[in-house]
Each structure stands twice: as structure tokens, then as C-alpha cells.
Amino acid sequence: MQIEIRADKKSMAVRGYVNVVGRDSRVLHDKTGPYVEQIMPGAFAKALVANSNVELRFNHRKVLDNEDMELREDNIGLKASVVVTDNDVIAAAERKELRGWSFGFVKQKDHWKTDEDGTRHRFVDELELREISILDKTPAYIATSIETRGEEEILVEFRADQPLEDGVDYIRQTETTTETKTTTLTPGDESTMFCAQKTIEIYKLKRRM
């Protein structure tokens, strides 16, 4: 995850991979026992075609403005680029408390395999992508909740993927202004022109999760 805080501290850009497809998760557990899981390539692409209005949240709770959110699946996984203007999230970034991404989904289609050593593998082929979240706490990889849709109970699953990088990159933009005075003489008149030059200094900090 890369976080770029604007100089005015009124917005920030957040970019990174929410989930890497085709890669085993850490060990998960259900009522049957331990297993590992993969989101299959193409699952997110199909989900984004079916639902283009995926919610952006903070810690799976607070709904954020998703007008400037871009989601796409590439050959690595689900990639997100968002612009956040929420004061709580920006304040957490200022304190360097943001920890990564998570996402909530409903399984549409999956299949299972068991290795000779008894390890169970779950492959999620199709899913309904409900939301992605920015987290300010160390995420638990797996969690669930039950939603009621009419008389039907819907199992919503939450995942926080292991990051590609070893932490969160914080980039801060600071703005300095240099004032230049230019004096131009014309016959019988003296005029003064001021021009301001903006210099953007970018500091890149590395924070391990």
C-alpha cells in the first residue's frame, strides 16, 4: 500500500493491491478444520463487471466517498487507486497508523481439493465484491457476517491479504513558495511584478507492518 498525503492535508491518494489472485492464503479455519484459499484469476474482473459500484470503507464500517475510486484486476490481482478526503482516515495516515487493505465478498462459486497430506484447498471461482476497506489496525485475515435478504441469509466473508511489500509507504507532499521580485522600467513608469514559484518536496517513509 502506498499513501500520498497532499500538501494541504485535505486529501490523500492510496494505491496498492487489495488481493493477489492465484496465491495461497495463510492457513484459515472453518468448522471442518484448517484450509488454504485462493481467489482465482478472473474472479474480480467478473465481479467488477457485475457490480461497478463497490463501496469504499474505513475498517469495514464507515462508508467513504468512492467517486474517485478505480478498481481493476490485472495479472497480479485486484488493484485499487482511491482519493480519500475523510478527516478520520487522513488523521490516521498522519499518525502512520494505516495497515493495509481488506475486502468483503459473497461467494458465488467455489470448489475444493484435498492434497495427499490432507491439506484442504478452497478455490473461489466467482464472487460478489461488496466493498474494499482501508484498515488502521492489523487485520485478521478471515471474518464473516450474516446478512438477511428477504428470507435468505447471506454469508459475507472478509479477507485481508498478505501484502506484496513488507509494509506501508507514506509519501508526504510539502509545499514551499519562493517569491521573486522583478522590476521593469518603462518611459515615465515603473512597474513591479511578483511571481511565485512552487516547489514540491516529497519525503518517502517506510513503515513495516
C-alpha atoms as a printed R data frame, in Angstrom:
    type eleno elety resid chain resno       x       y       z
1   ATOM     1    CA   MET     A     1   0.000   0.000   0.000
2   ATOM     2    CA   GLN     A     2   1.266   3.448  -0.924
3   ATOM     3    CA   ILE     A     3  -0.183   6.536   0.773
4   ATOM     4    CA   GLU     A     4   0.450  10.026  -0.566
5   ATOM     5    CA   ILE     A     5  -0.748  12.866   1.670
6   ATOM     6    CA   ARG     A     6  -1.335  16.127  -0.193
7   ATOM     7    CA   ALA     A     7   0.379  19.309   0.940
8   ATOM     8    CA   ASP     A     8  -2.893  20.893   2.073
9   ATOM     9    CA   LYS     A     9  -3.725  17.770   4.156
10  ATOM    10    CA   LYS     A    10  -7.282  17.841   2.792
11  ATOM    11    CA   SER     A    11  -6.911  14.730   0.654
12  ATOM    12    CA   MET     A    12  -4.629  11.794   0.073
13  ATOM    13    CA   ALA     A    13  -4.116   9.163  -2.598
14  ATOM    14    CA   VAL     A    14  -3.991   5.488  -1.663
15  ATOM    15    CA   ARG     A    15  -2.828   2.827  -4.114
16  ATOM    16    CA   GLY     A    16  -1.986  -0.855  -3.984
17  ATOM    17    CA   TYR     A    17  -3.125  -4.452  -4.365
18  ATOM    18    CA   VAL     A    18  -6.137  -5.477  -2.311
19  ATOM    19    CA   ASN     A    19  -5.648  -9.169  -3.117
20  ATOM    20    CA   VAL     A    20  -3.184 -11.223  -5.150
21  ATOM    21    CA   VAL     A    21  -5.022 -13.802  -7.249
22  ATOM    22    CA   GLY     A    22  -3.901 -17.394  -7.680
23  ATOM    23    CA   ARG     A    23  -1.816 -17.370  -4.496
24  ATOM    24    CA   ASP     A    24  -2.391 -19.469  -1.401
25  ATOM    25    CA   SER     A    25  -3.582 -17.574   1.642
26  ATOM    26    CA   ARG     A    26  -2.262 -18.158   5.098
27  ATOM    27    CA   VAL     A    27  -3.940 -21.065   6.899
28  ATOM    28    CA   LEU     A    28  -7.636 -20.432   7.579
29  ATOM    29    CA   HIS     A    29 -10.077 -22.410   9.693
30  ATOM    30    CA   ASP     A    30 -13.708 -23.401   9.372
31  ATOM    31    CA   LYS     A    31 -15.857 -25.885  11.288
32  ATOM    32    CA   THR     A    32 -14.182 -28.763   9.432
33  ATOM    33    CA   GLY     A    33 -10.646 -27.666  10.182
34  ATOM    34    CA   PRO     A    34  -7.729 -25.807   8.565
35  ATOM    35    CA   TYR     A    35  -7.536 -24.938   4.875
36  ATOM    36    CA   VAL     A    36  -5.839 -22.550   2.470
37  ATOM    37    CA   GLU     A    37  -7.632 -20.405  -0.064
38  ATOM    38    CA   GLN     A    38  -7.072 -18.852  -3.471
39  ATOM    39    CA   ILE     A    39  -9.100 -16.231  -5.294
40  ATOM    40    CA   MET     A    40  -8.937 -17.448  -8.879
41  ATOM    41    CA   PRO     A    41  -7.734 -15.204 -11.732
42  ATOM    42    CA   GLY     A    42 -10.677 -13.501 -13.414
43  ATOM    43    CA   ALA     A    43 -12.929 -13.622 -10.352
44  ATOM    44    CA   PHE     A    44 -12.502  -9.932  -9.547
45  ATOM    45    CA   ALA     A    45 -12.817  -8.886 -13.193
46  ATOM    46    CA   LYS     A    46 -16.185 -10.650 -13.441
47  ATOM    47    CA   ALA     A    47 -17.294  -9.146 -10.136
48  ATOM    48    CA   LEU     A    48 -16.459  -5.612 -11.288
49  ATOM    49    CA   VAL     A    49 -18.477  -6.078 -14.473
50  ATOM    50    CA   ALA     A    50 -21.448  -7.292 -12.430
51  ATOM    51    CA   ASN     A    51 -21.151  -4.518  -9.823
52  ATOM    52    CA   SER     A    52 -19.369  -1.290 -10.725
53  ATOM    53    CA   ASN     A    53 -20.452   0.465  -7.504
54  ATOM    54    CA   VAL     A    54 -18.241  -1.271  -4.963
55  ATOM    55    CA   GLU     A    55 -18.216   0.540  -1.628
56  ATOM    56    CA   LEU     A    56 -15.084   2.069  -0.136
57  ATOM    57    CA   ARG     A    57 -14.982   1.828   3.654
58  ATOM    58    CA   PHE     A    58 -12.799   2.504   6.655
59  ATOM    59    CA   ASN     A    59 -12.399  -0.618   8.810
60  ATOM    60    CA   HIS     A    60 -15.428  -2.211   7.101
61  ATOM    61    CA   ARG     A    61 -17.689   0.277   8.885
62  ATOM    62    CA   LYS     A    62 -17.549   3.902   7.823
63  ATOM    63    CA   VAL     A    63 -18.583   4.385   4.175
64  ATOM    64    CA   LEU     A    64 -16.257   6.744   2.287
65  ATOM    65    CA   ASP     A    65 -16.740   8.674  -0.942
66  ATOM    66    CA   ASN     A    66 -15.848   6.341  -3.819
67  ATOM    67    CA   GLU     A    67 -16.291   8.830  -6.675
68  ATOM    68    CA   ASP     A    68 -12.560   8.814  -7.467
69  ATOM    69    CA   MET     A    69 -12.013   5.095  -6.813
70  ATOM    70    CA   GLU     A    70 -10.553   2.936  -9.570
71  ATOM    71    CA   LEU     A    71 -10.582  -0.859  -9.312
72  ATOM    72    CA   ARG     A    72  -9.249  -3.316 -11.851
73  ATOM    73    CA   GLU     A    73  -7.858  -6.814 -11.989
74  ATOM    74    CA   ASP     A    74  -4.526  -7.225 -13.736
75  ATOM    75    CA   ASN     A    75  -2.177 -10.194 -13.993
76  ATOM    76    CA   ILE     A    76  -1.235  -9.776 -10.321
77  ATOM    77    CA   GLY     A    77  -4.570  -9.213  -8.624
78  ATOM    78    CA   LEU     A    78  -7.151  -6.636  -7.610
79  ATOM    79    CA   LYS     A    79  -5.517  -3.208  -7.839
80  ATOM    80    CA   ALA     A    80  -7.069  -0.150  -6.198
81  ATOM    81    CA   SER     A    81  -6.456   3.567  -6.562
82  ATOM    82    CA   VAL     A    82  -8.542   5.905  -4.411
83  ATOM    83    CA   VAL     A    83  -8.592   9.546  -3.345
84  ATOM    84    CA   VAL     A    84  -9.672   9.968   0.274
85  ATOM    85    CA   THR     A    85 -10.978  13.229   1.749
86  ATOM    86    CA   ASP     A    86 -12.293  11.851   5.045
87  ATOM    87    CA   ASN     A    87 -10.701  13.618   8.013
88  ATOM    88    CA   ASP     A    88 -10.547  10.487  10.206
89  ATOM    89    CA   VAL     A    89  -8.654   8.482   7.587
90  ATOM    90    CA   ILE     A    90  -6.277  11.337   6.799
91  ATOM    91    CA   ALA     A    91  -5.591  11.815  10.516
92  ATOM    92    CA   ALA     A    92  -4.799   8.095  10.845
93  ATOM    93    CA   ALA     A    93  -2.411   8.403   7.901
94  ATOM    94    CA   GLU     A    94  -0.770  11.438   9.523
95  ATOM    95    CA   ARG     A    95  -0.162   9.265  12.588
96  ATOM    96    CA   LYS     A    96   1.131   6.489  10.292
97  ATOM    97    CA   GLU     A    97  -1.464   4.075  11.636
98  ATOM    98    CA   LEU     A    98  -2.846   2.670   8.376
99  ATOM    99    CA   ARG     A    99  -2.031  -1.011   7.975
100 ATOM   100    CA   GLY     A   100  -3.394  -2.222   4.645
101 ATOM   101    CA   TRP     A   101  -6.405  -3.352   2.643
102 ATOM   102    CA   SER     A   102  -9.281  -5.724   3.209
103 ATOM   103    CA   PHE     A   103 -12.310  -6.690   1.133
104 ATOM   104    CA   GLY     A   104 -15.778  -8.108   1.706
105 ATOM   105    CA   PHE     A   105 -17.382 -10.592  -0.676
106 ATOM   106    CA   VAL     A   106 -20.137 -13.136  -1.106
107 ATOM   107    CA   LYS     A   107 -19.135 -16.443  -2.661
108 ATOM   108    CA   GLN     A   108 -20.908 -17.234  -5.920
109 ATOM   109    CA   LYS     A   109 -18.985 -20.325  -6.973
110 ATOM   110    CA   ASP     A   110 -16.073 -22.262  -5.483
111 ATOM   111    CA   HIS     A   111 -14.520 -25.707  -5.497
112 ATOM   112    CA   TRP     A   112 -12.375 -27.706  -3.090
113 ATOM   113    CA   LYS     A   113  -9.453 -30.123  -3.383
114 ATOM   114    CA   THR     A   114  -7.615 -32.164  -0.759
115 ATOM   115    CA   ASP     A   115  -3.911 -32.995  -1.047
116 ATOM   116    CA   GLU     A   116  -2.451 -36.383  -0.199
117 ATOM   117    CA   ASP     A   117  -1.237 -34.944   3.090
118 ATOM   118    CA   GLY     A   118  -4.801 -33.946   3.966
119 ATOM   119    CA   THR     A   119  -4.428 -30.203   3.327
120 ATOM   120    CA   ARG     A   120  -7.683 -28.735   2.065
121 ATOM   121    CA   HIS     A   121  -7.652 -26.085  -0.654
122 ATOM   122    CA   ARG     A   122 -10.528 -23.767  -1.441
123 ATOM   123    CA   PHE     A   123 -10.656 -22.040  -4.832
124 ATOM   124    CA   VAL     A   124 -13.059 -19.108  -5.179
125 ATOM   125    CA   ASP     A   125 -14.045 -19.031  -8.863
126 ATOM   126    CA   GLU     A   126 -16.740 -16.350  -8.776
127 ATOM   127    CA   LEU     A   127 -17.705 -13.796  -6.144
128 ATOM   128    CA   GLU     A   128 -19.823 -10.745  -5.486
129 ATOM   129    CA   LEU     A   129 -17.471  -7.963  -4.413
130 ATOM   130    CA   ARG     A   130 -19.269  -5.871  -1.791
131 ATOM   131    CA   GLU     A   131 -16.592  -3.458  -0.589
132 ATOM   132    CA   ILE     A   132 -12.934  -2.766  -0.058
133 ATOM   133    CA   SER     A   133 -11.650  -1.261   3.177
134 ATOM   134    CA   ILE     A   134  -8.683   0.756   4.328
135 ATOM   135    CA   LEU     A   135  -7.608  -0.512   7.746
136 ATOM   136    CA   ASP     A   136  -5.935   1.242  10.657
137 ATOM   137    CA   LYS     A   137  -5.444  -1.945  12.616
138 ATOM   138    CA   THR     A   138  -3.540  -5.145  11.998
139 ATOM   139    CA   PRO     A   139  -6.096  -7.160  10.034
140 ATOM   140    CA   ALA     A   140  -7.387 -10.586  10.848
141 ATOM   141    CA   TYR     A   141  -7.308 -12.453   7.564
142 ATOM   142    CA   ILE     A   142 -10.723 -14.051   7.923
143 ATOM   143    CA   ALA     A   143 -14.021 -12.881   9.366
144 ATOM   144    CA   THR     A   144 -17.670 -13.355   8.448
145 ATOM   145    CA   SER     A   145 -21.062 -11.785   8.986
146 ATOM   146    CA   ILE     A   146 -24.624 -12.787   8.146
147 ATOM   147    CA   GLU     A   147 -26.941 -10.518   6.165
148 ATOM   148    CA   THR     A   148 -30.634 -11.128   5.610
149 ATOM   149    CA   ARG     A   149 -32.047 -10.638   2.118
150 ATOM   150    CA   GLY     A   150 -35.751 -11.351   2.276
151 ATOM   151    CA   GLU     A   151 -35.984 -14.822   3.766
152 ATOM   152    CA   GLU     A   152 -32.474 -15.708   2.646
153 ATOM   153    CA   GLU     A   153 -29.386 -15.488   4.839
154 ATOM   154    CA   ILE     A   154 -26.276 -14.263   3.033
155 ATOM   155    CA   LEU     A   155 -22.787 -15.103   4.305
156 ATOM   156    CA   VAL     A   156 -20.451 -12.148   3.775
157 ATOM   157    CA   GLU     A   157 -16.767 -13.037   4.075
158 ATOM   158    CA   PHE     A   158 -13.942 -10.596   4.800
159 ATOM   159    CA   ARG     A   159 -10.310 -11.084   3.850
160 ATOM   160    CA   ALA     A   160  -7.147  -9.095   4.415
161 ATOM   161    CA   ASP     A   161  -4.472 -10.260   2.038
162 ATOM   162    CA   GLN     A   162  -0.819 -10.685   2.816
163 ATOM   163    CA   PRO     A   163   0.887  -7.690   1.169
164 ATOM   164    CA   LEU     A   164   3.324  -7.913  -1.707
165 ATOM   165    CA   GLU     A   165   5.631  -5.472   0.070
166 ATOM   166    CA   ASP     A   166   6.890  -5.536   3.620
167 ATOM   167    CA   GLY     A   167   4.949  -2.549   4.874
168 ATOM   168    CA   VAL     A   168   3.245   0.714   4.010
169 ATOM   169    CA   ASP     A   169   4.886   3.551   2.080
170 ATOM   170    CA   TYR     A   170   3.965   7.037   3.286
171 ATOM   171    CA   ILE     A   171   4.701   9.886   0.876
172 ATOM   172    CA   ARG     A   172   4.197  13.416   2.132
173 ATOM   173    CA   GLN     A   173   3.985  16.447  -0.123
174 ATOM   174    CA   THR     A   174   5.158  19.725   1.398
175 ATOM   175    CA   GLU     A   175   4.808  22.988  -0.462
176 ATOM   176    CA   THR     A   176   7.281  25.871  -0.235
177 ATOM   177    CA   THR     A   177   6.835  29.178  -2.033
178 ATOM   178    CA   THR     A   178   9.700  31.296  -3.331
179 ATOM   179    CA   GLU     A   179   8.846  34.918  -4.125
180 ATOM   180    CA   THR     A   180  10.774  36.592  -6.933
181 ATOM   181    CA   LYS     A   181  10.626  40.365  -7.467
182 ATOM   182    CA   THR     A   182  11.181  41.667 -10.987
183 ATOM   183    CA   THR     A   183  11.314  45.403 -11.680
184 ATOM   184    CA   THR     A   184  10.596  46.613 -15.203
185 ATOM   185    CA   LEU     A   185  11.281  50.223 -16.205
186 ATOM   186    CA   THR     A   186   9.275  51.872 -18.957
187 ATOM   187    CA   PRO     A   187   9.320  55.530 -20.018
188 ATOM   188    CA   GLY     A   188   7.731  57.511 -17.220
189 ATOM   189    CA   ASP     A   189   6.532  54.374 -15.424
190 ATOM   190    CA   GLU     A   190   7.933  51.789 -13.094
191 ATOM   191    CA   SER     A   191   6.032  48.564 -12.535
192 ATOM   192    CA   THR     A   192   6.769  45.687 -10.257
193 ATOM   193    CA   MET     A   193   5.858  42.085 -10.982
194 ATOM   194    CA   PHE     A   194   5.837  39.299  -8.451
195 ATOM   195    CA   CYS     A   195   5.868  35.668  -9.471
196 ATOM   196    CA   ALA     A   196   5.552  32.730  -7.124
197 ATOM   197    CA   GLN     A   197   7.347  29.504  -7.735
198 ATOM   198    CA   LYS     A   198   6.073  26.343  -6.085
199 ATOM   199    CA   THR     A   199   8.452  23.619  -5.113
200 ATOM   200    CA   ILE     A   200   7.120  20.216  -4.130
201 ATOM   201    CA   GLU     A   201   9.307  18.188  -1.823
202 ATOM   202    CA   ILE     A   202   8.397  14.535  -1.455
203 ATOM   203    CA   TYR     A   203   9.517  12.535   1.534
204 ATOM   204    CA   LYS     A   204   9.161   8.789   1.362
205 ATOM   205    CA   LEU     A   205   8.961   6.949   4.639
206 ATOM   206    CA   LYS     A   206   8.900   3.213   5.139
207 ATOM   207    CA   ARG     A   207   6.829   1.680   7.918
208 ATOM   208    CA   ARG     A   208   6.812  -2.046   8.433
209 ATOM   209    CA   MET     A   209   3.565  -3.731   9.356
